[in-house]
Amino acid sequence: MEFRVSYRAVPGLYCSGDYYDVIPLGQDRYLLCIGDVAGHGVQAAIVTGILKAVIQTEYVSAVANGKLSPADFLGWLNQRMQFEFRSSAAMLITFFAGVLDLREGTFTYANAGHCHPFLVIPGSVTELPVSGSAIGFSQKVLHSERKLDVRSGAMLVLYTDGLTEVGKGVQILPILQKVVPGPDFHRRLLEVVLETSGATAYADDVTILTAKLN
């Protein structure tokens, strides 16, 4: 496995509400997470710190010896963050979670209002279109869960919306069809998105997380 991440906060703010993590679950399994807290700067970054603190210690550790369901995890995270901000103004978080099982060759995933990731294999790019309500939108929500087969040479591409909201008309699917996996993939992807959009710089937080099966 090869995991890589690129992270850029809004220029001048140095921190952001973009969250990402790769958490080993044991037995060649990994939990891939990416999220986006509404807003920018310190306030949003504080929320990502809370996410980092509770996900590993309160949820992942409790199910370490069992099968982690991404859909159940997102349901728990919604309730946990609802409790965390019960006395504050409404806080919305988009979040994607998936379990990569190398022994089974599968990726099981669920989505809470986040950008749809993609599965890239030689000659093919496939969107992972499952959707669901964002974290904080409602007290209780149900998230759909899907599973797909993955094999050697495949790459999962997760990202936050700062990548595609840089300009009008940016569609990530045709861009991924042009930017093939290989050295400096993240840098080349960032450059092609800018070129396609006509913008000169990213104006929002941007995070890219990739997982490649060697």
C-alpha positions in Angstrom: 0.0 0.0 0.0 1.0 3.6 -0.6 -0.8 6.4 1.0 -0.1 10.0 0.0 -1.7 13.3 1.1 -1.5 16.9 -0.1 -3.0 19.7 2.1 -3.3 23.4 1.4 -5.0 25.9 3.7 -6.5 29.1 2.4 -3.6 31.4 1.7 -2.8 33.5 4.8 -4.7 31.4 7.3 -2.2 28.5 7.8 -4.9 26.1 9.1 -8.3 24.9 7.9 -11.3 22.7 8.5 -10.1 20.0 6.1 -9.8 16.7 8.0 -8.0 13.5 6.8 -6.7 10.3 8.3 -5.7 6.8 7.5 -6.2 4.5 10.6 -4.8 1.0 10.7 -7.5 -1.5 11.8 -5.2 -4.5 11.9 -5.3 -7.6 9.7 -4.4 -5.6 6.6 -7.4 -3.2 7.0 -7.4 0.6 7.0 -10.0 3.2 7.7 -9.8 6.1 5.2 -11.4 9.3 6.3 -11.7 12.7 4.7 -14.0 15.6 5.8 -14.6 19.3 5.5 -15.8 21.5 8.3 -17.8 24.5 7.2 -15.8 27.7 7.4 -12.1 28.5 7.4 -9.2 29.2 9.7 -8.9 28.6 13.4 -12.5 28.0 14.3 -12.8 25.3 11.6 -9.4 23.9 12.6 -10.6 23.5 16.2 -13.4 21.2 15.0 -11.0 19.1 13.0 -8.9 18.7 16.2 -12.0 17.4 18.0 -12.7 15.0 15.2 -9.1 13.7 15.5 -9.5 13.3 19.2 -12.8 11.4 19.3 -12.6 9.2 16.2 -9.6 7.2 17.2 -10.1 7.1 21.0 -13.8 6.7 21.3 -14.9 4.8 18.2 -12.1 3.0 16.4 -10.5 1.6 19.6 -13.9 0.2 20.7 -14.4 -1.8 17.4 -10.8 -2.6 16.8 -11.4 -6.4 17.0 -14.6 -6.4 15.0 -15.9 -5.3 11.6 -16.1 -1.6 11.3 -19.1 -0.4 9.3 -18.5 3.0 7.6 -22.3 3.7 7.7 -22.6 2.9 11.4 -19.5 5.0 12.0 -20.9 8.0 10.2 -24.2 7.6 12.2 -22.1 7.6 15.5 -20.0 10.6 14.3 -23.2 12.6 13.6 -24.6 12.0 17.1 -21.2 12.6 18.7 -20.7 15.9 17.0 -24.4 16.9 17.6 -23.6 16.4 21.3 -20.3 18.3 21.1 -22.0 21.4 19.7 -25.3 21.2 21.4 -24.9 24.7 22.9 -23.3 26.3 19.9 -24.6 27.5 16.5 -25.2 24.7 14.0 -22.1 23.2 12.6 -22.0 21.2 9.3 -19.3 18.8 8.4 -19.2 16.7 5.2 -17.4 13.4 5.7 -16.5 10.3 3.8 -15.3 7.0 5.4 -14.2 3.8 3.8 -12.6 0.5 5.0 -10.0 -0.9 2.7 -9.5 -4.6 3.3 -6.4 -5.9 1.5 -7.0 -9.5 2.3 -10.5 -9.5 0.9 -9.6 -7.1 -1.9 -12.6 -4.8 -1.1 -13.4 -1.2 -0.2 -16.5 -0.6 1.8 -17.6 3.0 2.1 -20.3 5.5 3.1 -20.7 9.2 2.6 -22.1 12.1 4.6 -22.5 14.8 2.0 -18.9 14.8 0.9 -17.4 15.0 -2.6 -17.6 11.6 -4.3 -14.2 9.8 -4.5 -13.0 8.0 -7.5 -11.4 4.6 -8.2 -8.7 4.8 -10.8 -7.4 1.7 -12.5 -5.3 1.5 -15.7 -7.7 2.6 -18.5 -10.7 3.4 -16.3 -11.9 6.0 -13.8 -15.0 5.2 -11.7 -16.9 7.6 -9.5 -18.1 6.2 -6.1 -21.5 7.9 -6.0 -23.1 6.9 -2.7 -24.5 9.9 -0.8 -26.0 10.8 2.5 -26.8 13.8 4.9 -23.9 15.9 6.2 -22.8 15.6 9.8 -24.8 18.0 11.9 -27.7 18.3 9.5 -30.1 16.3 11.5 -30.2 14.5 14.9 -30.5 11.0 13.4 -29.6 10.0 9.9 -29.1 6.8 8.0 -26.2 6.4 5.6 -26.1 3.9 2.7 -23.1 1.6 2.5 -21.5 0.1 -0.6 -18.7 -2.3 -1.4 -16.5 -2.7 -4.4 -13.7 -5.0 -5.4 -10.2 -3.5 -5.6 -7.0 -5.1 -7.0 -3.3 -4.4 -7.4 -2.7 -1.3 -9.4 -5.9 0.4 -8.4 -5.8 3.9 -6.7 -8.5 5.5 -4.6 -8.7 9.3 -4.9 -10.4 11.3 -2.1 -10.5 15.1 -2.0 -12.2 18.1 -0.5 -14.4 20.5 -2.5 -11.6 23.2 -2.6 -10.2 21.2 -5.5 -13.2 21.6 -7.8 -14.6 24.9 -6.6 -11.6 26.8 -7.8 -13.5 27.9 -10.9 -16.6 27.3 -13.0 -17.0 24.2 -15.1 -14.4 22.0 -13.3 -15.3 18.4 -13.6 -13.0 16.0 -11.8 -13.8 12.9 -13.8 -12.4 14.0 -17.2 -9.4 15.5 -15.4 -8.6 12.2 -13.7 -8.9 10.5 -17.1 -6.0 12.8 -18.3 -3.8 12.8 -15.2 -2.6 9.3 -15.0 -1.2 7.8 -11.7 2.6 8.0 -11.3 5.3 10.3 -9.9 4.0 13.7 -8.6 0.4 12.7 -9.2 -1.0 15.2 -6.7 1.1 18.1 -8.1 0.0 17.3 -11.6 -3.6 17.0 -10.6 -3.5 20.4 -8.8 -1.9 22.0 -11.9 -4.4 20.6 -14.4 -7.4 21.6 -12.3 -6.0 25.2 -12.1 -5.3 25.2 -15.9 -8.8 23.9 -16.6 -10.5 26.4 -14.3 -8.6 29.4 -15.7 -7.8 30.5 -12.1 -4.4 31.4 -11.0 -4.6 30.1 -7.4 -6.8 28.1 -5.1 -9.1 30.2 -2.9 -10.3 27.4 -0.6 -8.8 24.8 1.5 -7.7 21.8 -0.6 -6.9 18.3 0.5 -6.1 15.2 -1.7 -5.7 11.7 -0.2 -4.8 8.8 -2.3 -4.4 5.1 -1.6 -2.6 3.0 -4.2 -2.5 -0.8 -4.1 0.9 -1.8 -5.4 
